[in-house]
């Protein structure tokens, strides 16, 4: 799987608002995931969000969206031109829990580098994950978080959605491995 990261914390860069008015906080009740409209639009998103917000997870999520990217580069998704006919993407705003908070850029950078290295080991084509480290408002605190952009392509819309579901599962699995 292709994976990369960058940092956008200066000036007028976007800020993750952890407690925005439409927040469905899945930390206490992962079953509320069906209240998030985007989970109806994208197979695999509900399961990934439940895993990322589970008690075993070092992270929690505060926002997501599903969209069709304006354009994609097949090479950046390890895809052929035919496999890149249709594309779908989503983003998930991810924040660290409690004492794991990224209160310094070097902590966020180290974590994102490690996550990308682990994602690149997964033999999954036609998709990629891009992590963007951002400032985050979490109540009275100003920490750092990451917006994870997950993109997939396929020869049909159905293929692209199926590949993105695999990408979401892999992403959540690297962050929250299943108990053995």
SEFI-728271 format. One record per atom (N, C-alpha, C): x, y, z; residue number from 1. Coordinates in Angstrom, 1 decimal, always signed. Last residue first. Layout:
<rs>
R     px     py     pz   n
R      X      Y      Z NUM
...
</rs>
This chain:
<rs>
R     px     py     pz   n
R   -5.1  -11.7  +19.5 180
R   -4.9  -13.0  +19.0 180
R   -5.3  -14.1  +19.9 180
R   -6.9   -8.7  +18.6 179
R   -6.3   -9.6  +19.6 179
R   -6.2  -11.0  +19.1 179
R   -5.9   -6.7  +15.9 178
R   -6.9   -7.6  +16.5 178
R   -6.2   -8.4  +17.5 178
R   -4.4   -3.4  +16.2 177
R   -4.4   -4.8  +15.8 177
R   -5.4   -5.7  +16.5 177
R   -5.0   -0.4  +15.4 176
R   -5.6   -1.3  +16.4 176
R   -5.6   -2.7  +16.0 176
R   -3.4   +0.4  +13.3 175
R   -3.5   +1.2  +14.5 175
R   -4.0   +0.4  +15.6 175
R   -3.7   -1.6  +11.4 174
R   -2.3   -1.2  +11.8 174
R   -2.4   -0.4  +13.1 174
R   -6.4   -1.7  +11.1 173
R   -5.7   -2.8  +11.7 173
R   -4.3   -2.5  +12.1 173
R   -7.1   +0.7   +9.9 172
R   -7.5   +0.5  +11.3 172
R   -6.8   -0.6  +11.9 172
R   -5.8   +0.1   +7.4 171
R   -5.5   +1.3   +8.2 171
R   -5.8   +1.1   +9.6 171
R   -7.2   -2.1   +6.6 170
R   -5.8   -2.2   +6.8 170
R   -5.3   -1.1   +7.7 170
R   -9.8   -1.1   +6.3 169
R   -9.6   -2.2   +7.2 169
R   -8.1   -2.3   +7.6 169
R   -9.4   +0.9   +4.3 168
R   -9.8   +1.3   +5.6 168
R   -9.6   +0.2   +6.7 168
R   -8.7   -0.9   +2.2 167
R   -7.7   +0.1   +2.7 167
R   -8.1   +0.6   +4.1 167
R  -11.1   -2.2   +1.8 166
R   -9.8   -3.0   +2.2 166
R   -8.8   -2.0   +2.8 166
R  -12.6   -0.1   +1.0 165
R  -13.0   -0.8   +2.2 165
R  -11.8   -1.6   +2.7 165
R  -11.4   +0.6   -1.4 164
R  -11.3   +1.5   -0.3 164
R  -11.7   +0.8   +1.1 164
R  -12.1   -1.7   -2.9 163
R  -10.7   -1.4   -2.6 163
R  -10.5   -0.5   -1.4 163
R  -14.8   -1.2   -3.1 162
R  -14.3   -2.4   -2.4 162
R  -12.9   -2.3   -2.0 162
R  -14.8   +1.2   -4.5 161
R  -15.4   +1.1   -3.2 161
R  -14.9   -0.1   -2.4 161
R  -13.7   +0.3   -6.9 160
R  -13.0   +1.4   -6.2 160
R  -13.5   +1.3   -4.7 160
R  -15.6   -1.5   -7.8 159
R  -14.2   -2.0   -7.5 159
R  -13.5   -1.0   -6.6 159
R  -17.8   +0.2   -8.2 158
R  -17.9   -0.9   -7.2 158
R  -16.5   -1.4   -6.8 158
R  -16.8   +1.8  -10.3 157
R  -17.1   +2.4   -9.0 157
R  -17.2   +1.3   -7.9 157
R  -14.2   +0.0  -12.0 156
R  -15.6   +0.4  -11.8 156
R  -15.7   +1.1  -10.5 156
R  -11.5   -0.2  -11.8 155
R  -12.0   -0.1  -13.1 155
R  -13.5   +0.3  -13.1 155
R  -10.4   +1.9   -9.0 154
R  -10.8   +0.6   -9.6 154
R  -11.3   +0.8  -11.0 154
R   -8.9   +3.3   -6.1 153
R   -9.4   +3.3   -7.4 153
R   -9.7   +1.9   -7.9 153
R   -8.8   +5.3   -3.1 152
R   -8.7   +4.0   -3.8 152
R   -9.3   +4.2   -5.2 152
R   -7.5   +6.9   -0.2 151
R   -8.0   +7.0   -1.6 151
R   -7.8   +5.6   -2.2 151
R   -7.7   +8.6   +2.8 150
R   -7.6   +7.3   +2.2 150
R   -8.3   +7.3   +0.8 150
R   -6.2  +10.8   +4.9 149
R   -6.9  +10.7   +3.6 149
R   -6.7   +9.4   +3.0 149
R   -6.4  +11.7   +8.1 148
R   -6.0  +10.6   +7.3 148
R   -6.8  +10.6   +6.0 148
R   -5.2  +14.3   +9.9 147
R   -6.3  +14.0   +9.0 147
R   -5.7  +12.9   +8.1 147
R   -4.1  +14.3  +13.3 146
R   -3.9  +14.0  +11.8 146
R   -5.2  +13.8  +11.1 146
R   -3.2  +16.7  +15.8 145
R   -3.9  +15.5  +15.3 145
R   -3.5  +15.2  +13.9 145
R   -2.0  +18.4  +18.7 144
R   -1.9  +18.0  +17.3 144
R   -2.7  +16.8  +17.0 144
R   -3.6  +20.7  +20.8 143
R   -2.7  +19.6  +20.6 143
R   -2.5  +19.5  +19.1 143
R   -4.8  +22.8  +23.0 142
R   -4.3  +22.8  +21.6 142
R   -3.3  +21.8  +21.5 142
R   -7.6  +22.5  +25.2 141
R   -6.2  +22.2  +24.8 141
R   -6.0  +22.4  +23.3 141
R  -10.2  +22.7  +25.9 140
R   -9.4  +23.8  +26.2 140
R   -7.9  +23.6  +25.7 140
R  -11.2  +20.6  +23.3 139
R  -11.6  +21.3  +24.5 139
R  -10.8  +22.5  +24.7 139
R   -8.9  +20.5  +21.2 138
R   -9.6  +19.5  +22.0 138
R  -10.0  +20.1  +23.3 138
R   -7.9  +21.5  +18.1 137
R   -8.5  +22.0  +19.3 137
R   -9.3  +20.9  +20.0 137
R   -4.9  +20.8  +16.5 136
R   -6.2  +20.3  +16.9 136
R   -6.7  +21.0  +18.2 136
R   -2.9  +21.1  +13.6 135
R   -3.2  +21.6  +14.9 135
R   -4.6  +21.1  +15.2 135
R   -2.0  +18.1  +11.8 134
R   -2.6  +19.5  +11.9 134
R   -2.7  +19.8  +13.3 134
R   -0.5  +16.1   +9.4 133
R   -0.5  +16.5  +10.8 133
R   -1.0  +17.9  +10.8 133
R   -1.9  +13.9   +7.2 132
R   -1.6  +15.3   +7.3 132
R   -1.7  +15.7   +8.8 132
R   -1.3  +11.0   +5.5 131
R   -1.6  +11.6   +6.8 131
R   -1.1  +13.0   +6.8 131
R   -2.7   +9.1   +3.0 130
R   -1.9  +10.3   +3.2 130
R   -2.3  +10.9   +4.6 130
R   -2.8   +6.0   +1.6 129
R   -3.1   +6.7   +2.7 129
R   -2.2   +7.9   +2.8 129
R   -4.1   +4.3   -1.4 128
R   -3.0   +5.0   -0.6 128
R   -3.6   +5.7   +0.6 128
R   -4.6   +1.8   -3.9 127
R   -5.0   +2.6   -2.8 127
R   -3.8   +3.3   -2.1 127
R   -3.8   -0.2   -5.7 126
R   -4.9   +0.7   -6.0 126
R   -5.4   +1.5   -4.9 126
R   -2.7   -3.0   -3.6 125
R   -2.6   -2.0   -4.7 125
R   -3.9   -1.2   -4.8 125
R   -1.2   -4.2   -0.8 124
R   -2.5   -3.8   -1.3 124
R   -2.3   -2.7   -2.3 124
R   +0.6   -5.6   +1.2 123
R   +0.6   -5.7   -0.2 123
R   -0.9   -5.4   -0.7 123
R   +2.1   -3.5   +3.7 122
R   +0.8   -4.3   +3.3 122
R   +0.7   -4.3   +1.8 122
R   +4.1   -1.8   +4.2 121
R   +4.4   -3.3   +4.2 121
R   +3.2   -4.1   +3.7 121
R   +3.1   +0.7   +4.4 120
R   +3.8   +0.3   +3.1 120
R   +4.1   -1.2   +3.0 120
R   +2.2   +0.7   +7.0 119
R   +1.2   +0.6   +5.9 119
R   +1.9   +0.2   +4.6 119
R   +4.6   +1.0   +8.4 118
R   +3.8   -0.2   +8.6 118
R   +2.8   -0.4   +7.4 118
R   +5.3   +3.6   +7.5 117
R   +6.2   +2.4   +7.2 117
R   +5.5   +1.1   +7.4 117
R   +3.2   +5.1   +8.5 116
R   +3.4   +4.9   +7.1 116
R   +4.3   +3.8   +6.7 116
R   +3.7   +4.8  +11.3 115
R   +2.5   +4.3  +10.7 115
R   +2.6   +4.1   +9.2 115
R   +6.2   +6.1  +11.5 114
R   +6.1   +4.7  +11.8 114
R   +4.8   +4.1  +11.2 114
R   +5.5   +8.7  +10.7 113
R   +6.5   +8.0  +10.0 113
R   +6.4   +6.5  +10.2 113
R   +3.6   +9.3  +12.7 112
R   +3.2   +9.2  +11.3 112
R   +4.2   +8.5  +10.5 112
R   +5.3   +9.3  +15.0 111
R   +4.2   +8.4  +14.9 111
R   +3.7   +8.2  +13.5 111
R   +7.1  +11.4  +14.4 110
R   +7.6  +10.1  +14.6 110
R   +6.4   +9.0  +14.5 110
R   +5.3  +13.6  +14.2 109
R   +6.1  +13.2  +13.0 109
R   +6.6  +11.8  +13.2 109
R   +4.3  +13.8  +16.8 108
R   +3.4  +13.5  +15.7 108
R   +4.1  +13.0  +14.5 108
R   +6.7  +14.4  +18.1 107
R   +5.9  +13.2  +18.5 107
R   +5.0  +12.8  +17.4 107
R   +7.4  +16.8  +17.0 106
R   +8.3  +15.7  +16.8 106
R   +7.6  +14.4  +17.1 106
R   +5.4  +18.7  +17.8 105
R   +5.4  +18.2  +16.4 105
R   +6.3  +16.9  +16.2 105
R   +3.8  +17.9  +20.9 104
R   +5.0  +18.4  +20.2 104
R   +5.0  +17.9  +18.8 104
R   +1.6  +16.6  +21.8 103
R   +1.7  +18.0  +22.1 103
R   +2.9  +18.7  +21.6 103
R   -0.3  +14.2  +21.1 102
R   +0.8  +14.8  +20.4 102
R   +0.9  +16.3  +20.7 102
R   -1.2  +12.1  +23.8 101
R   -1.4  +13.2  +23.0 101
R   -0.2  +13.7  +22.3 101
R   -1.2  +10.0  +25.5 100
R   -0.5   +9.7  +24.2 100
R   -0.6  +11.0  +23.3 100
R   -2.8  +10.4  +27.6  99
R   -1.4  +10.7  +27.8  99
R   -0.6  +10.5  +26.6  99
R   -5.7  +10.6  +25.6  98
R   -5.1  +10.9  +26.9  98
R   -3.6  +11.2  +26.9  98
R   -5.4   +9.6  +22.2  97
R   -6.1   +9.6  +23.5  97
R   -5.1  +10.0  +24.7  97
R   -5.0  +11.5  +19.2  96
R   -4.5  +10.6  +20.2  96
R   -5.3  +10.7  +21.5  96
R   -7.3  +11.7  +16.5  95
R   -6.6  +12.3  +17.6  95
R   -6.1  +11.2  +18.6  95
R   -8.1  +12.1  +13.1  94
R   -7.7  +11.2  +14.2  94
R   -6.9  +12.0  +15.2  94
R  -10.5  +12.4  +10.7  93
R   -9.7  +13.2  +11.6  93
R   -9.4  +12.3  +12.8  93
R  -10.5  +10.9   +7.6  92
R  -10.9  +10.7   +9.0  92
R   -9.9  +11.6   +9.8  92
R  -11.9  +11.0   +4.3  91
R  -10.9  +11.4   +5.3  91
R  -11.4  +11.1   +6.7  91
R  -12.0   +9.1   +1.3  90
R  -12.6   +9.6   +2.5  90
R  -11.4  +10.2   +3.3  90
R  -12.7   +8.4   -2.2  89
R  -11.8   +8.8   -1.1  89
R  -12.6   +9.1   +0.1  89
R  -12.6   +6.8   -5.4  88
R  -13.4   +7.2   -4.2  88
R  -12.4   +7.5   -3.1  88
R  -12.6   +6.5   -8.9  87
R  -11.9   +6.6   -7.6  87
R  -12.9   +7.1   -6.6  87
R  -12.1   +4.8  -12.1  86
R  -13.0   +5.3  -11.0  86
R  -12.2   +5.4   -9.7  86
R   -9.8   +4.1  -13.5  85
R  -11.0   +4.7  -14.2  85
R  -11.9   +5.4  -13.2  85
R   -7.5   +2.7  -12.8  84
R   -7.7   +4.1  -12.3  84
R   -8.9   +4.8  -12.9  84
R   -7.2   +0.4  -14.2  83
R   -7.6   +0.3  -12.8  83
R   -7.9   +1.7  -12.2  83
R   -6.1   +1.5  -16.6  82
R   -7.4   +0.8  -16.6  82
R   -8.0   +0.7  -15.2  82
R   -3.6   +2.2  -15.7  81
R   -4.5   +3.3  -16.2  81
R   -5.9   +2.7  -16.2  81
R   -2.8   +0.5  -12.6  80
R   -2.7   +0.7  -14.1  80
R   -3.7   +1.8  -14.5  80
R   -1.5   +1.6   -9.5  79
R   -2.6   +1.1  -10.3  79
R   -2.2   +1.3  -11.8  79
R   -0.3   +2.8   -7.2  78
R   +0.2   +1.5   -7.7  78
R   -0.9   +0.8   -8.6  78
R   -1.1   +5.3   -6.7  77
R   -1.9   +4.3   -6.1  77
R   -1.5   +2.9   -6.5  77
R   +0.6   +6.9   -8.2  76
R   +0.6   +7.1   -6.7  76
R   -0.3   +6.1   -6.0  76
R   +0.0   +6.1  -10.8  75
R   +1.3   +5.7  -10.2  75
R   +1.3   +5.8   -8.7  75
R   -2.5   +7.4  -11.3  74
R   -2.4   +5.9  -11.1  74
R   -1.1   +5.5  -10.4  74
R   -3.5  +10.1   -9.7  73
R   -2.4   +9.7  -10.5  73
R   -2.3   +8.2  -10.2  73
R   -6.7  +11.7   -9.9  72
R   -5.8  +10.8   -9.2  72
R   -4.6  +10.5  -10.2  72
R   -9.0  +14.4   -9.2  71
R   -8.1  +13.6  -10.1  71
R   -7.2  +12.8   -9.3  71
R  -11.0  +14.9   -7.3  70
R  -11.0  +15.6   -8.6  70
R  -10.2  +14.8   -9.6  70
R  -12.4  +12.1   -5.5  69
R  -11.3  +13.0   -5.8  69
R  -11.4  +13.6   -7.2  69
R  -15.5  +12.1   -4.0  68
R  -14.8  +11.6   -5.2  68
R  -13.7  +12.6   -5.5  68
R  -15.8  +11.4   -0.4  67
R  -15.8  +12.2   -1.6  67
R  -15.2  +11.5   -2.8  67
R  -16.8  +11.5   +2.9  66
R  -16.5  +10.6   +1.7  66
R  -16.7  +11.5   +0.5  66
R  -15.5  +12.2   +6.2  65
R  -16.3  +12.6   +5.0  65
R  -15.9  +11.6   +3.9  65
R  -15.4  +12.7   +9.7  64
R  -15.1  +11.9   +8.5  64
R  -15.9  +12.5   +7.4  64
R  -14.2  +13.3  +13.0  63
R  -14.9  +13.7  +11.8  63
R  -14.5  +12.9  +10.7  63
R  -12.9  +12.1  +15.2  62
R  -13.9  +13.2  +15.5  62
R  -14.7  +13.6  +14.2  62
R  -11.6   +9.2  +16.8  61
R  -11.9  +10.0  +15.6  61
R  -13.0  +11.0  +15.9  61
R   -8.8   +8.2  +18.8  60
R  -10.2   +8.4  +18.6  60
R  -10.4   +9.3  +17.4  60
R   -6.2   +5.8  +19.7  59
R   -6.7   +7.0  +19.0  59
R   -8.2   +7.1  +19.2  59
R   -5.4   +3.4  +20.6  58
R   -4.7   +4.5  +21.1  58
R   -5.2   +5.9  +20.6  58
R   -8.0   +1.1  +21.4  57
R   -7.4   +2.0  +20.4  57
R   -6.6   +3.1  +21.1  57
R   -9.6   -0.4  +23.1  56
R   -8.2   -0.9  +22.8  56
R   -7.4   +0.1  +22.0  56
R  -12.1   +0.7  +22.9  55
R  -11.3   +0.9  +24.1  55
R   -9.9   +0.5  +24.0  55
R  -12.5   +2.1  +19.6  54
R  -12.7   +1.1  +20.6  54
R  -11.8   +1.4  +21.8  54
R  -12.2   +3.8  +17.4  53
R  -12.7   +4.4  +18.6  53
R  -12.9   +3.4  +19.8  53
R  -11.3   +2.1  +15.4  52
R  -10.5   +3.3  +15.8  52
R  -10.9   +3.9  +17.1  52
R  -13.5   +0.4  +15.2  51
R  -12.2   -0.1  +15.7  51
R  -11.3   +1.0  +16.2  51
R  -15.5   +2.1  +14.2  50
R  -15.7   +1.4  +15.5  50
R  -14.4   +0.9  +16.1  50
R  -14.3   +2.9  +11.8  49
R  -14.5   +3.9  +12.9  49
R  -14.7   +3.2  +14.2  49
R  -14.3   +0.4  +10.4  48
R  -13.0   +1.1  +10.7  48
R  -13.2   +2.1  +11.8  48
R  -17.0   -0.1  +10.2  47
R  -16.2   -1.0  +11.0  47
R  -14.8   -0.4  +11.3  47
R  -17.8   +2.1   +8.6  46
R  -18.4   +1.9  +10.0  46
R  -17.5   +1.0  +10.8  46
R  -16.4   +1.7   +6.2  45
R  -16.1   +2.9   +7.1  45
R  -16.6   +2.7   +8.5  45
R  -17.3   -0.5   +4.8  44
R  -16.0   -0.6   +5.6  44
R  -15.7   +0.5   +6.5  44
R  -18.8   +1.3   +2.2  43
R  -18.6   +0.0   +2.9  43
R  -17.3   +0.0   +3.6  43
R  -20.2   +4.3   +2.3  42
R  -19.0   +3.7   +2.1  42
R  -18.8   +2.4   +2.9  42
R  -22.7   +5.5   +3.0  41
R  -22.2   +5.7   +1.7  41
R  -21.0   +4.8   +1.3  41
R  -23.1   +5.0   +5.7  40
R  -24.1   +4.5   +4.7  40
R  -23.6   +4.5   +3.3  40
R  -21.1   +6.6   +6.8  39
R  -21.0   +5.1   +6.9  39
R  -22.0   +4.4   +6.0  39
R  -22.0   +9.2   +6.5  38
R  -21.0   +8.7   +5.6  38
R  -20.8   +7.2   +5.7  38
R  -23.7   +9.6   +8.7  37
R  -24.3   +9.4   +7.3  37
R  -23.2   +8.8   +6.4  37
R  -23.7   +8.3  +11.7  36
R  -22.8   +9.0  +10.8  36
R  -23.2   +8.6   +9.4  36
R  -25.3   +6.5  +13.1  35
R  -25.7   +7.9  +13.0  35
R  -24.9   +8.8  +12.1  35
R  -23.9   +4.2  +13.2  34
R  -24.9   +4.3  +12.2  34
R  -25.5   +5.7  +12.0  34
R  -22.3   +4.5  +15.5  33
R  -21.7   +4.7  +14.2  33
R  -22.7   +4.8  +13.1  33
R  -23.2   +3.9  +18.0  32
R  -23.8   +5.1  +17.4  32
R  -23.2   +5.3  +16.0  32
R  -21.6   +1.8  +18.9  31
R  -22.9   +1.5  +18.2  31
R  -23.6   +2.7  +17.6  31
R  -19.7   +2.9  +20.5  30
R  -19.4   +2.7  +19.1  30
R  -20.6   +2.3  +18.3  30
R  -19.9   +5.0  +22.9  29
R  -20.8   +4.1  +22.3  29
R  -20.5   +3.9  +20.8  29
R  -17.5   +6.3  +23.7  28
R  -18.4   +5.7  +24.7  28
R  -19.4   +4.7  +24.1  28
R  -16.4   +7.0  +21.2  27
R  -15.6   +6.4  +22.3  27
R  -16.4   +5.7  +23.3  27
R  -17.9   +8.4  +19.3  26
R  -18.0   +6.9  +19.3  26
R  -17.2   +6.3  +20.4  26
R  -19.7  +11.1  +19.1  25
R  -18.5  +10.6  +19.9  25
R  -18.7   +9.1  +20.1  25
R  -20.3  +12.9  +16.6  24
R  -20.9  +11.7  +17.1  24
R  -19.7  +11.0  +17.8  24
R  -20.5  +16.4  +16.0  23
R  -19.7  +15.3  +16.5  23
R  -20.6  +14.1  +17.1  23
R  -21.5  +18.8  +15.1  22
R  -22.1  +17.5  +14.6  22
R  -21.4  +16.3  +15.1  22
R  -19.9  +20.9  +16.3  21
R  -21.4  +20.7  +16.6  21
R  -22.0  +19.4  +16.1  21
R  -16.7  +19.7  +17.3  20
R  -17.5  +20.4  +16.4  20
R  -19.0  +20.1  +16.7  20
R  -14.4  +18.9  +18.9  19
R  -15.8  +18.9  +19.4  19
R  -16.7  +19.8  +18.6  19
R  -12.1  +19.2  +17.4  18
R  -12.5  +17.9  +18.0  18
R  -13.9  +17.8  +18.5  18
R  -11.1  +20.5  +14.6  17
R  -12.0  +20.9  +15.8  17
R  -12.6  +19.6  +16.3  17
R   -8.1  +20.9  +13.2  16
R   -9.1  +19.9  +13.5  16
R   -9.8  +20.4  +14.8  16
R   -7.5  +23.5  +10.9  15
R   -7.3  +23.0  +12.3  15
R   -8.4  +22.0  +12.5  15
R   -5.6  +24.4   +7.9  14
R   -6.8  +23.9   +8.6  14
R   -6.5  +23.4  +10.0  14
R   -3.4  +27.3   +8.0  13
R   -3.6  +25.8   +7.8  13
R   -4.9  +25.4   +8.5  13
R   -2.5  +29.9   +8.3  12
R   -3.9  +29.6   +8.1  12
R   -4.2  +28.2   +7.7  12
R   +0.3  +29.2  +10.2  11
R   -0.6  +30.2   +9.6  11
R   -2.0  +29.9   +9.5  11
R   +1.1  +25.6  +10.3  10
R   +1.4  +27.1  +10.3  10
R   +0.3  +27.9   +9.8  10
R   +0.9  +23.0  +10.0   9
R   +0.5  +23.5  +11.3   9
R   +0.7  +25.0  +11.3   9
R   +1.1  +20.3   +8.3   8
R   +0.5  +21.6   +8.0   8
R   +0.0  +22.2   +9.3   8
R   +3.2  +17.7   +7.2   7
R   +2.8  +18.5   +8.3   7
R   +2.3  +19.9   +7.8   7
R   +2.7  +14.4   +5.8   6
R   +3.2  +15.8   +5.8   6
R   +2.7  +16.5   +7.0   6
R   +3.1  +11.1   +4.5   5
R   +2.7  +12.0   +5.5   5
R   +3.3  +13.4   +5.2   5
R   +2.1   +8.1   +2.8   4
R   +3.0   +9.2   +3.0   4
R   +2.4  +10.1   +4.1   4
R   +1.8   +5.0   +1.1   3
R   +1.5   +5.8   +2.3   3
R   +2.5   +6.9   +2.4   3
R   +0.5   +2.2   -0.7   2
R   +1.2   +3.5   -0.7   2
R   +0.8   +4.3   +0.5   2
R   +0.9   -1.2   +0.0   1
R   +0.0   +0.0   +0.0   1
R   +0.9   +1.2   +0.0   1
</rs>
